[in-house]
Amino acid sequence: MDFKKNVIASIARHSIFALSLTLTLVACGDDSSSSAPDDSGKEGASIDVSKMSIREKVGQMFFVRPEALDTSIHWNEYAELPDFKLQKVNETMLAINKDYPIGGMILYAHNIVDESQLEAFIAEIRKLNGSPFLAIDEEGGRVARIANNENFDVPKYESMAAIAESGDPNEAYKAAFTIGSYIKEYGFDIDYAPVADVNTNPENIVIGPRAFSDDPETAADFVVSYLNGLDSAGIIGTLKHFPGHGDVKTDTHSGYAETNKTWDEMLKCEMIPFKAGIKAGAQMIMTAHIAAPKVTGNELPATLSPVILQDKLRGELGFNGVIVTDAMDMGAITTQFGNAEAAIKSIQAGVDVVLCSREFTQVFDAVVKAVENGDIKESRIDESVKRILALKNK
């Protein structure tokens, strides 16, 4: 795929305007009520979901790994998944998908071989029941499923921290526009980037240089610029990991993790990039599986916390876009909760999209049952489905 000249030319056209826009948006203050997600909420309100079955609606709320639809694959740890080399839609997946529609699919490095395989795989996924979004983690740096594959001739970036060292937020715009351009060309809709965490804990082994800075204002400038770059390339960006993973020492991939900060402390640090991103029009925010006991009064991961998601993110910060969980097969969830229990709690807490739930078909059925028996109000899932479909209709 030879897109480099086009990308460079496009960057030249867009970059000056984007930098001006970034600085304007960051300087506009803390009133997030005028953010772009408000518009998607209005569009969602006009979408009639009354003709959709409960299964169809629940399906929109699940974004899955390809392996979730292949019930012949059994695994205990996600580290085992590369061994299965699931790199095309097979007959088992098609059969399962007839009764289990999905709202989206995320591809990981082990699902991607080269350009021809990826393009064929995405074309097959597009035909699945549920009209799925295609998502990927392509941050740049160590988390880049395509750029870190030697079979792809696309630009590589050292890290977001290295980009921020330039002191020029337009460098983040250019990187994101380049990344967005190549993933768009391959057929993706969503990039789970940028990392909006403020890397304040030097012992943090999960975030580190994936974050732009240990200074919240600097991080905010670069986050907004990166978000604008993806948007210019036609890709939906995702602020992550709310309410901030930068001050956490332990790894949520393995087990329980928490921040000891109060909400007032987070408003002065962690929330600054998120508020700037919301002001800039972020359409999607990913939760962190970290607990914030000094905010919530309990040890629930943020992903399952109505205080974090409803009171703080929706209420105080005014975010009206799509809330997606971090992968639900991570240890911070699976070591504390059953798969179905976690999915149900996350939806009750206000999540719109449940990402990478283990034992997908059983979890799907459990959520449907929870709606049917009233444990989850149908109006609750209607809100989420409207947001998701509004985003798909843009």
N, C-alpha and C positions, 0 to 999 in steps of 0.2 A: 504494500500500500504506500504510494508516494503522495503524501499530503503535506510534506514539510514546507514547500514553497508557499502553498496556499495559507498555511497556518501563520507563517512569518508575515506575509502580506496583511493578513487579517489582524494580527496583533498590532501592526503599525497603525492600522486604521482605527482600532478600538482603544489603544492603550492610553492615549492622552485624555480622551473623554472619560475612560473608566477611572483613572486616577482622580480626576476632578470630582466624579460622582462619589467615589469612595470617601474622599475627605469631606465632602458635603454631608453625606449620610452620617458619618461618625460624629460630625460636629453638630448635628441637629438636636442633640439632647436625648432625654430618656423616655420621651413619650412614644411608646411602642404601639399605641392604639391605631396609628395610621399605617401600620406595616402592610405589605402586600398580602400576607395570609388572610387579612380581613376580606379581601376580594374573593379569595378562593372559598371562604366560608359562605359568602353571599351566593356564589355560583352553586355551591353544594346545597344550599337551602332550596334552590330551585329544581334540584334533581329529584325526580319521583322514584323512591325506592320501594313504594308500596306493592309494586308488581313483582318484586324479587322475593324468592323464597328465603327462609332463614338460612338454609345451606348456602345459597348464592351469596348472601350478605356476609356470612361468617367467612366464606372463602376469600372474599376481597381483603379480609383483615389478616390473612396469612401470607407472608413472603417466606419462601422455603428454599432450602438447598435442593439441587436436583435429586439427591439421594432420598429425600423425604417421600418422593412419589414412587420409589422402587422398593416395594415391601419385601423383596428378596434380600435386601441389604440390612444386616443387623450389626450395630456398633454400640460400643459403650463410651468411647472417648472420640471427640472429633478428630484427634490426631490419627485415628485409624482410617479416616475417610479417603486419603490419597491412595490407599491400597486398592480401592475398588475401581478407580479410574473411570468414573461415570462421566462420559464426554459426548454423549448423544442421547436423544430421547428414545427409549426402548418401548417394547410392547407392554411391559408391566406398568410403566409410567403412564402410558396412554389409557390403560384399563382403569387404573386407580383414579386418574384425573377425571374420568367421566362422572364419578360420584363425589369427588373431592376437588372442586374448583379452587384455584389459587389467585390471589391478587398480584403476586409478584414472585420472581425467582432471583436469587443472588448466586453468582458464579464465583468460585474460589480458584486459586492457582491450579489445583489438581484437576479442575474441570476444563482447563484450557491448554491446548497443545500448540496450535499455530493459527495463522489467520484463516485458512480455509476451513479448518475444523470449527473454529469459533463462530465464523459467519454461518456455517451450516447448522450448528447447534442452536444459535439464537433464532434462526429462521424456523426451526422445529418448535422451539419454546413459544414463539409468537402464536402458534396455532393451538396452544393448549387452552382448555376450558377455564374461563375467568379473565381472558385477555390480559395476561400478566405483564406487569412492568418488568424490565430487566435492570438489575442493580449490580454494583461491584464496589469493592473497596480499592480505589485507585487514588490514594492520597498524594503519591510521590514520595520518594525516600524508601524506607524499608517495607512499607505497606503499599505495594503496587503490583497487583496480580499480573498485569500485562507487561509493564515496563521491565519487571524483573525476570521476565521469561526471555531467554536468549533467542527464541524464534521470532521475536517481534522487533522490528526496527523503528522504535519510537524513542523520543528523548527520555533520559533518566535524570532524576534530581536527587541530590545528596540527602536533603531533609528540609522540612519546613523551617527549622531553626536556622539552617544555612541560608535559606532565602531571606529570612528576616534580618540576618546579619548585614545584608546589603543596605539596610536602612530605607529602602525604597519599596513601598507597598505595591507599586506597579509591577515589580518582579513577581509578586504572588499572583497578580492578575494574569500576567503572561504565562506563568507555569500552569495555572488552572485552565486558561483558554486552550493551551496546547493539549493538556490531559483531556479536557472535555471534548476537544475536536476529534481526537483519535478514538475515544470510547464511543462517541456519538456515531462515528463512521462505522464502527463494528456493530452498532445496534443497541447500545445501552441507553437507558432513560435516566438513571439515577446514579450519582456517585456519593458514596458514604464518606464525604469530606466536605468542608475542612474540619480538622481538629480545632475546636474552639477552647480547649483546655488551656489553663495558665500553668506552666510547668514550674511550680514554686517549691516542689519537694525534690531535692537532688537525689534522693533514694528511690524515686519513682522509676520502676523498671518497665512499666507498661507504656507510658506516654513519652517522656524524655524529649528527644529532638523531633518527634512527630508534632509537637506543639511549636508555635511560632516563637514564643517568648515566655520569660518568667515575669514580665511586666504586663499587666492587664490592658493598659491603653495601647501599647505596641501590638499585642496580640489582637486586639479589636481592629486596628487599622488593617492588619494583614488578613485577618479572617474575612472582613467585608470585601476586600479587594479580590481575594480568592473566590469568594462566593459570586462576585460579579463576573469573574472570568468564566466560571462554569456556566452561568446564565447566558452569557454572550455566545457560548458554544452550543446552547440548546440543551444543556444538562441540568437536571434538578440537583442542587447541592443539599447537603445535610450537615447542620451544626451538631457536633458531638464532643463530649459525652455529658449530657446534662444530668446533674447540676455542676459538673466539673470534676474531672478525674486527675487533675494535675497535682493535688496536694495529698494524694493517697500513696501509701508505701507498698501495700500488698496488691496482688494480681487477681483481678476478678475472673480471669480465665480459670484460676485454680480454686478459689473459695472466697469466703467472706472478706469484704473490704469496707472501710468506713472513713469518713472525714469527721474530724472533731470540731469543725468550724460551726459557728452560729450563722443564722441567716444574715444578720447585720454584717458579719465578717465576709460572707460570700458576696453580698451586694457590693462591697468595696473591692472585690477581686474577681472571683469566678464569674459573676454575672455580667461584668462589663463587656466581654466579647459576645456573650449570648444576646444581651440587650442590643448591642450594635448590629449583630446579624439579623435580629428580628426587625429592627428599624430599617435595615437594608432590603427586607423582603424575603427572608428565609422562608422556604415553603415546607421544610421538613427538619425535625430535630430528633436526634437519637438519644435515648436515655442511657445512663450508666447504671450498672448493677451495684453501686456503692450505697451503703447506708449513711444517713446523716442524722444521728440520734439527737443532736442538739437543735435540729430544725424540726424533726418530726415527733420526737419523744419516744421513738421505738427503733428497732434494728431492721426494719423492712428495707430492702434495696429500693432505691429511687424508682426503679422500673415498676414496682408494685405499690408505690406510695401515693395515695390521693392527695396528701399534703403537698408533696413535691410537684406532682403533675397538674392537679386541679387548682389548688390554692396558690401555688407559686408561679408555675410556668403559664398556665392559662389565665389565672386571675391577676396576679401582680404584674407579670411581664407582658400580659396581653397577647400571647401567641395563639393564633387561630388556625395554624397549619396542621400538618400531619405529624403526630408523635409516633415514632417507631422505636421498638426496643432494641437494645444491643442483642446479640445472639443469645437465645434462651437456652442453648445447650452449654453455656459457660458454667464453670464450677460455682460461681457466686449464687447461681440459681439452683443448679441441680443438686448441690450438696445440702440445700436447705428445704427444697420444695419438690413435690412431685411435678411431673411435666404438665399434666392437665391443671393441677392446682395453681401453678405459676401463671399459665396462660389466662385462666379465669380471673385471678387476682389482678393481673396487669390490665385486663380490659375493664374490670370494675374500677380500677384506679384512674382510668382515662386514656389508656394507650389506644391508638388507632390501628397500628400494624404490629403483629407478633412475628418476630423474625427468628427463623431457624429453630423452631420448636422440635425437640426430640419426640419420637413416636407420634409423628404428625397425624396419622389417621385416627388414632385413639384420642389425641388431644382435640382434634377437629370435632369428633363426635361428642366429646365431653362439653365443649363450648356450645354446640348446638343444643344439647340437653339442658345446659344451664340457662340458655335463653328460653327454651320451651317451658321450663319449670319456674321461671321468674328469678333465678339467682342472678342473672344478668338481664336487665331490662332491655326489651327490643328497641326502645327509643335510644338506649346507650349505643347499640351497634349501628343504628340508623345514622347517628351523628358521625361516626367514624366512616361509614361507607360513603356518605355524602362528601366528606372531605377527600377521600381517596379517589372517587369518581370525578370530582371537580378537578383534581390534579391531572387525572388521565385525559380529561376533556380539554385541557389547555392547549 
